[in-house]
Structures are given as structure tokens and as C-alpha cells.
Amino acid sequence: MQIKRLTHLDDATCAQLADILIDCVEGGASVSFMLPLSQARAEAFWQGLRASVEAGERALLVAEDAGGQLLGTVQVVLAQPENQPHRADIAKLLVHRRGRRLGVGQALMEAAERAAIDEGKSVLVLDTATGGDAERLYQRLGWQRTGQVPAYALWPAGGLCATTIFHKRVGDCYG
């Protein structure tokens, strides 16, 4: 497995990322989308990020297997308000079910932290569905639980779920 930072999103890459997104939503992940999630809608989501990725406003990291197939992705949202230049958000950690339990999520998160540090960020924030595998991963990687918001979002098939907010200080400068 190799982790890469993408600086350009072509249509073929958007299609592979859409496959990962669809697989995660079909697997029950609460990641902003409801079932059924079409290929066209999923690809449109990734195409909508193209300008932000190419402008360097977000770091888009992908995990790729030896055959060049994408197994997962995570984003570091670098563009923040003027009074928060030291902060970044971690968004959309997605690992295809065929890549789970192989260390893909951990490798992506470690790469996301490094990318944030390289961009001069020292405080990272993320949210995740309460009680899921991702929550346990973040705790294992040293993220601090900040709090929980009940009834924050819907599961892909319906029904409310809570979200847990985490933060982590990284790098040498804490702003």
C-alpha cells in the first residue's frame, strides 16, 4: 500500500473515489450521504472538490494498493477563517470494505497529520459517528475526545446518530 497526496483530480480518479464513497455509504457509514447513492452523485461530489484540491485549500490523500486501485482516502481541509490559520479539519476518512483491517485508515490518518504539519497546522479537528470503528481508531491514534452532539445526523438508511468531536495538537507550534 502506498499513500499519495493528489494535487489534481481527473475523471478516472473521481470514479474510483466515488466507488469508495458508495461502498462506505452502503456499508452504513454516516458520511453526509443517504441511500441510495448513485455513481453520478458520488462522482459529482468528488468533481466538486477539484478546484479546492488544485488550489491547495485541501490536501486529498489516497491509499493505493500494489495494482494502483484506491483503497481509501482522507482530506485535510487547510483553508480556514482568518483567525484560525493554525487549524485544519480532517474530513471524509473513507476506507473501502476490501481495505479494512489492513491498516489503511491508520496510514491515512498518520499521513493526514504529516500533511497538516507540513502546511503549518498545529490543531486538528474532526467529527465522526459515535460508537463506530473510526471513533476507536482516532482514540488509538491519540486524538482527544472533545464532546458529543446527540441527533447530529442521519444514518444512510435513516435514523438519527450522534457525532463525537475530536481534536489533536500536532507539530511543534501550537499557535
Stockholm file with secondary structure:
# STOCKHOLM 1.0

chainA/1-175         MQIKRLTHLDDATCAQLADILIDCVEGGASVSFMLPLSQARAEAFWQGLRASVEAGERALLVAEDAGGQLLGTVQVVLAQPENQPHRADIAKLLVHRRGRRLGVGQALMEAAERAAIDEGKSVLVLDTATGGDAERLYQRLGWQRTGQVPAYALWPAGGLCATTIFHKRVGDCYG
#=GR chainA/1-175 SS CEEEEESCCCHHHHHHHHHHHHHHHHTTCCSSCCSSCCHHHHHHHHHHTHHHHHTTSEEEEEEECTTSCEEEEEEEECCCCTTCTTEEEEEEEEECGGGTTTTHHHHHHHHHHHHHHHTTCCEEEEEEETTSHHHHHHHHTTCEEEEEEEEEEECTTSSEEEEEEEEEECSSCCC
#=GC SS_cons         CEEEEESCCCHHHHHHHHHHHHHHHHTTCCSSCCSSCCHHHHHHHHHHTHHHHHTTSEEEEEEECTTSCEEEEEEEECCCCTTCTTEEEEEEEEECGGGTTTTHHHHHHHHHHHHHHHTTCCEEEEEEETTSHHHHHHHHTTCEEEEEEEEEEECTTSSEEEEEEEEEECSSCCC
//
